[in-house]
Amino acid sequence: MKLSYRLLILACFAVVATAGCATREPSGNTNKNSSANTNASPPKTAADAPPAKTSRPGTGSIEVSSTPSGARVLLVAVDEGGAGEPQARGQTPTTITDVYPGKYTVDLEKPGYKFFQKDVVVKANSSTKISANLKKQ
C-alpha cells in the first residue's frame, strides 16, 4: 500500500516538474522562518498557554523536522476509502497548522537521501511532532 503512495507522489512531482511552474503552498502551511509567526509575549501561566500551534479551533498541527533540513514535506490524508491527494507543505523544518483531526501520512524527500514516510494521527487542539533522520542513498 505504501508503494502506491510513493508512485502517486512521484507522478505528482513529474507533472509539476514538466509544467515548469511553482506550486502554491496551501494557506495552512506556516514555516518557522516566516514573518507571519509573530506572537505576543509568552503566557504567564500554563493555563494561559494555547494547547498547540493552531489558528482554527478544533484543528491540530504537525511539527516536522529532519536531519539534514531542507527536505520537501508532503501531507496525505488517509481514511477508510484510501489516500487523498498529496499536498506540498514546504520544507523542513516546518509546522503544518490547521490540520483537521484524522489519520495522515507525512512524506519527506530530499535529493540524495532515501524517502521517509511516517503515519500520524492528528487530534484536535494538539500538536504532533515528527523528527526524521534521513539516510543517504
N, C-alpha and C positions, 0 to 999 in steps of 0.2 A: 504494500500500500504506500509506504514512504517513497518508493522508487517512482510511483506515478506522480507524487507531489513534485519531485525533483525534475521529472520530464516536463511537467506543466510549467514550472518556474523557468527552466532553460528555454522553453518555447517562447515564453513572455519576453525574456531577455533578447532573444533573436529578433523578435518583432520590433522591440524598441531600438535595438542596435541598427537594424536595417532601415528604419524610418528616419534615423539621424536626428531625432528630436529628443529634448529632455523631458523627463516625466515630471509632472507636478505632484508635489507631496500632498497627501490628504491633510485637511486642516487640523486633524487631531495629533499630528506629529510635533513634538516640541524637542528640539535639540538642546543639549545642555549649554552649548555655546551661543544660543540665541539670545538676543537682547530682549525678547518678549517675556523672558522669565524673570521679571523684576518683582520681587516680593517686598512687602513692608517688613518692619523689624520682626525678629523672631518672636513667637508666642512666649508669654511669661510662665505659663504652666502647661503641663502635658494635656490637660483638659481643653485648653485653647488651641492646641495643635490640630491641623487637619489630618485625617487618618491616612491620606495618600495624596500623591500629586495628580489630582483630577480637577477638572473645572466643571463638569456636569454631575449633579447629584445622581447617585446610583450607578456610576461607572467606576472603573478601576484603571490602573496603569501598569505598564511593564517597563522596568528599567533594564536596559540591555547594554552590556559592556563586553569587550573582547580584548584578548592579548594575542597579537597586536591589534590596536584600534584601527578604525577606518574600514571595517567590514560592512558590506551592504546588508541592511536589515529588511526582511520580508515578513509580513504578518499574514497568516492564512487562518480564516475562521473554519472551525470543524464542527459539524453537527451530525445527527443521525443520517442525513441524506448524503454526506460526503464532505468534501473540502470546497471552500469558496475560492474566489479569485485571490491570488497573491497580491498584497498591497505593499509597495515600496514605502518604507518608513524611515528613510535616512541612512546614516552610517553610525557605527559605534564610536563613542558612547552616545546613547540617546535614551530619552524617556518617552514612551508612547502613551499619551493620555487619552481620556475619553473613550476607553475601551469598554464595550458592553460586557456584562458578565457572561461567561461561557468558556468553551474549550477552543484553544488556538494552537497553532504550530508556528514557532518563530524560526526562521531560516537565516543563516549568516553565510555570506560568500565573500571571499577576498581572493583575488588572483594570486596563484602560487600556494594556496592553502586548501586543505580539504574542506568540503562542505560540512556545515554544522547545522543540526536540527534538534529542536527541543520542544516537546509538548508541554503546554501550561494551561492552568485553569485560572481564569481571572474572576475575582469576586468583587462585588460592589464595595466601593469606598476603601479599597485596599490596593497595595502595590506588590507586584510580583517581580523578583529580581532574577535575571539570567546573566551569568558570567561564563564566557566561553574562552577556553584556551585553545586557539586554533593551531592545528598541526600542519607542518609543511608537507607538500605533496612529494 
